[in-house]
Amino acid sequence: MLTQPFALPAAILFLLAIPLVLGLIPRNRFYGMRTQTTLSDDRRWYAANRAAGVAIMLASGVYGAVAMAWPYERAASDSIWTWGMHLAAFVVPLVAGLSVAHRYAKRV
């Protein structure tokens, strides 16, 4: 699994998201979903970071499923397409999930 192009970043992001989901990270300027809205209120900070953490974990899981279903092999003739699919499977759910978390932070 770690031979896949985005396996290590996906695994690292998954692990970094766990404390966010569990609400272990207090408001700070270095780690978490840092927006003017979330930094202004503890309730918004924890709610938004929980949502962002779940989004990151789901995106990592989506990438893991794609990497297992369609493994990337450097020698294959369709490797550029497979690599592109891996990139999309990593980035699209991550951006979509974080966008939803950002909108959620504004509503809380």
Summary of the structure (lengths in Angstrom):
residues: 108
radius of gyration: 15.7
end to end distance: 37.7
largest distance: 52.1
contacts: 328
relative contact order: 0.19
helix: 70%
strand: 0%
